[in-house]
């Protein structure tokens, strides 16, 4: 029996200690697309009120993972994956506001997905960073 994709993704993230620690939340999951958010708080800053680049990179990676898994049928517990490559371009600082990441699959092969991610400020809508992610899926069946 196949599990609901969204429910499995959300359950998996809720068990990921690092994602929980950062406070990353899933906003939307569609076919080949995901939007996740990261609320602002003092534990995520690097200097003054600027969100740390590592938190931004983690949000990019996590959003890409959710989008990569968005078309996968979960049959058993053999499915697994890993980020193969992550490139982040920081375009602006995220000052004293939450951020949102929209990840979109640009191309998908039988086991590799290529994704683009855009991070924006939740209050001002300014683009904070962009990311390119290559993600490998294994032991799962992808449906388009």
N, C-alpha and C positions, 0 to 999 in steps of 0.2 A: 504494500500500500504506500502511495506517495504522500509525503507530508506537504502542507501548505508552505510554499517558498518563503513568503513574508514572515510567517510564524517561526520557521526554522532559522532564518537570518536573525530575527530579533532575539530569539532564545540564545543563539550562539553568541551574539554580542553581549547579552546580559550576563553571560558566564565569563566573559573576558575581563579579567581583573584590571588590566591596563586601561581598557576602554571605559570601564566603570569609574576608575580613579580620575580620569580626565573629565568625565561627565559628558561624553559624546552621546548624542541622542539621534535616533532615526526619525526624520520628518516624513519622507516619502520614499517608496520603493515602487518603481514601474519597470517594465521590460527594458533592460539595458540602461537604466537610469536610477540614481539614488540621490537624495538630498539629506544631509546630516548637519547637525548644528553643534556648536560648542559655546556654552555660556561663558561670559566673562566673570572672573573672580581673581582675587589677589594671588592665589596659588599658581596661576598660569602666566604671570607677568615675568619679564626678564629685567626691564628697567622702567622705572616710573609706572606708567599704566599701559605698557605695550605688551601684547600677548607674545609669548616666547615662540620663536620659529619652530622649535621641536614640537610644540603643541599643534601648530598649524600643519606641519608635515604629517603628524599622526592623524589629524583629521582628514587630510588628503588621502592617505593610505587607506584608512578605514572606509571612507566613502567609496573609493574605487573597489574595495573588496565586496562591499554590499552590492554595487552595480554589477560586478563580475558574476556574482552568485544569483542575480535576479532571474536568470532563465534556466536555472539548473533544477532538474528533478532529483530529489533526494530519495534514493532507494537504498536503504541500509545505512551503515555507518562507515562505508569505505571512502566516501567523498572527502577530499582534502585539497588544500591549495596553498600557494605561497606567492608573495610579491617577488618578482624576478628583478624588477628595476623600478626606481622611483626618482624622478627629477622634479625639483621644486624651484620655481622662480618667484622670488618675493618682490612684489611690485610696490607695496605700500605698507605702512605699519597699521596694525589693528589696535587702536587706542580706546581703552575703556568701553568696549562694546563686544557683544557676542559676535560670532562669525558663523557663516553657513557655507557648506561645500556641496556643489552639484557635480556629480560624477556621471559621465556618459561613456558607454562603450563605443569606440570609433570603429573597431574591427574585432571580429571574434573568429578564431580558428577552432579546431577540434579540442585543443587543450590550452591555448593561449588567448588572452584577451588584452587588447590595447585600449587604454582609457585616457580621457582628458578630464581634468577636474579644475573647477573655478571656485575660488574662495572669495566671498564678499562679506563686507561688514553688514550686520543685521540692522543697524540704525541708519547708516548713510549710503548703503548699497555700493560703496566703492570696492573695486577689485583689489583684494589684498595679496593674493598669490594665485598662481596657476601650477598645475602639476600634470606630468605625464607618468602613467603607471602601466607597467607590463605585469600581468598576473597569470599564473599557471593554475589551472584546475585539473585535478586528477581523480579518477574513480567516480566520476559523476557523469550524468547524461545531460547535455545541453539541448534545450528546445528553443526554437526561434519563433 
